[in-house]
């Protein structure tokens, strides 16, 4: 069987198990388990894979591959389908002009960025804002309505 090292590591980390704990549960050497997770062991005995799967509480199919190379599968990234505005960066002047943040001047916006009071990026020394920066800043400065505590009837 071909063990899927990244899958073993992610399942182990998700269960908050250390390599020492997995070693105690399986009886396998910690160094062997580390090499298994890093993909340095290409073929492993069926009984060893069974022991690891049983210790992690998953089916053996969840931690093995069926002959395909894991690195090839990992490098095949689906194409990024992002909105143009998600990839765009705005300057402080554009942010003020389009009223994307509740500030009156680009100078004030820059000062707040220099003081690190606002989410922003420094692209080659230039202050820019991504759509994510604008969302974070709008969430941070959002006004939450105040609800008065209920009064007791006397």
C-alpha positions as CSV (number, residue, x, y, z in Angstrom):
1,X,0.0,0.0,0.0
2,X,1.1,3.5,-0.7
3,X,0.6,5.7,2.4
4,X,-0.6,9.3,1.9
5,X,1.7,11.1,4.3
6,X,0.0,14.5,4.2
7,X,-3.4,12.9,4.9
8,X,-1.9,11.0,7.9
9,X,-0.4,14.2,9.2
10,X,-3.6,16.3,8.7
11,X,-5.7,13.7,10.4
12,X,-3.3,13.4,13.3
13,X,-3.1,17.2,13.7
14,X,-6.9,17.5,13.5
15,X,-7.2,15.0,16.4
16,X,-4.4,16.9,18.3
17,X,-2.2,13.8,18.5
18,X,1.5,14.1,18.8
19,X,3.9,11.7,17.1
20,X,4.8,10.4,20.5
21,X,1.2,9.6,21.3
22,X,0.7,8.0,17.9
23,X,3.8,6.0,18.5
24,X,2.4,4.7,21.8
25,X,-0.9,3.9,20.1
26,X,0.6,2.0,17.2
27,X,3.8,0.6,18.6
28,X,5.6,1.9,15.5
29,X,8.9,3.9,15.8
30,X,8.4,7.7,15.9
31,X,11.1,8.2,13.2
32,X,9.2,5.8,11.0
33,X,6.0,7.7,11.5
34,X,7.7,11.0,10.8
35,X,9.1,9.6,7.5
36,X,5.7,8.2,6.6
37,X,4.1,11.6,7.1
38,X,6.8,13.4,5.1
39,X,6.3,10.9,2.2
40,X,9.8,9.4,2.4
41,X,8.3,5.9,2.7
42,X,6.8,5.0,-0.7
43,X,5.6,1.5,0.2
44,X,4.4,0.3,3.5
45,X,3.2,-3.0,4.8
46,X,-0.5,-3.5,5.0
47,X,-0.4,-4.3,8.7
48,X,1.4,-1.1,9.4
49,X,-1.1,1.0,7.5
50,X,-3.9,-0.9,9.3
51,X,-2.3,0.0,12.7
52,X,-2.0,3.7,11.8
53,X,-5.6,3.8,10.4
54,X,-6.9,2.0,13.5
55,X,-5.1,4.4,15.9
56,X,-6.4,7.4,14.0
57,X,-9.9,5.9,13.8
58,X,-10.2,6.1,10.0
59,X,-10.5,3.6,7.2
60,X,-7.2,2.6,5.6
61,X,-8.4,4.1,2.3
62,X,-8.4,7.5,3.9
63,X,-4.6,7.3,4.5
64,X,-3.5,5.5,1.3
65,X,-3.3,6.3,-2.4
66,X,-4.3,4.0,-5.2
67,X,-1.1,4.3,-7.2
68,X,-1.4,7.9,-8.1
69,X,1.4,10.2,-7.1
70,X,0.4,12.5,-4.2
71,X,2.7,15.3,-5.2
72,X,1.2,15.4,-8.7
73,X,-2.3,15.6,-7.1
74,X,-1.2,18.3,-4.8
75,X,0.4,20.5,-7.5
76,X,-2.8,20.4,-9.7
77,X,-4.4,23.6,-8.4
78,X,-7.8,24.5,-9.8
79,X,-7.8,27.8,-11.6
80,X,-8.6,30.8,-9.5
81,X,-12.0,32.2,-10.2
82,X,-12.0,35.5,-8.4
83,X,-13.9,38.7,-9.0
84,X,-11.8,41.4,-10.5
85,X,-12.5,43.6,-7.4
86,X,-11.1,40.9,-5.1
87,X,-7.7,41.2,-6.9
88,X,-7.7,45.0,-7.3
89,X,-5.8,47.3,-5.0
90,X,-6.9,50.8,-4.3
91,X,-4.8,53.8,-3.3
92,X,-5.9,56.1,-0.4
93,X,-7.0,58.7,-3.0
94,X,-9.2,56.2,-4.7
95,X,-10.7,55.0,-1.4
96,X,-11.6,58.5,-0.5
97,X,-13.0,59.3,-4.0
98,X,-15.2,56.2,-4.1
99,X,-16.1,56.5,-0.4
100,X,-15.1,53.0,0.4
101,X,-14.1,53.9,3.9
102,X,-15.7,56.6,6.1
103,X,-12.8,59.1,6.0
104,X,-12.7,62.6,4.5
105,X,-9.1,62.9,3.3
106,X,-6.4,60.7,1.9
107,X,-3.9,62.4,4.3
108,X,-5.9,61.3,7.4
109,X,-6.2,57.8,5.9
110,X,-2.4,57.7,5.3
111,X,-1.6,58.9,8.9
112,X,-3.9,56.1,10.3
113,X,-2.0,53.6,8.1
114,X,1.4,54.8,9.3
115,X,0.1,54.4,12.9
116,X,-1.2,50.9,12.0
117,X,-4.7,51.8,13.0
118,X,-6.2,50.6,9.7
119,X,-5.8,47.3,7.7
120,X,-3.7,48.0,4.6
121,X,-0.8,46.8,2.5
122,X,2.6,48.3,1.8
123,X,3.4,47.5,-1.8
124,X,6.9,48.7,-2.4
125,X,6.4,51.5,0.1
126,X,3.0,52.5,-1.3
127,X,-0.1,52.2,0.9
128,X,-2.8,50.2,-0.9
129,X,-6.0,48.5,0.2
130,X,-7.5,45.2,-1.0
131,X,-11.1,44.3,-0.9
132,X,-10.4,42.2,2.2
133,X,-8.7,45.2,3.9
134,X,-11.8,47.3,3.2
135,X,-14.1,44.6,4.6
136,X,-12.1,44.2,7.7
137,X,-11.9,47.9,8.3
138,X,-15.7,48.3,7.7
139,X,-16.4,45.5,10.2
140,X,-14.0,47.0,12.7
141,X,-15.6,50.5,12.5
142,X,-19.2,49.3,12.2
143,X,-21.6,50.9,14.7
144,X,-23.5,48.3,16.8
145,X,-26.9,49.6,18.0
146,X,-27.2,50.0,21.7
147,X,-30.1,48.2,23.4
148,X,-31.2,49.7,26.7
149,X,-31.6,47.3,29.5
150,X,-35.1,46.4,30.3
151,X,-36.6,48.3,33.2
152,X,-38.4,46.6,36.0
153,X,-42.0,47.3,36.7
154,X,-42.5,48.4,40.3
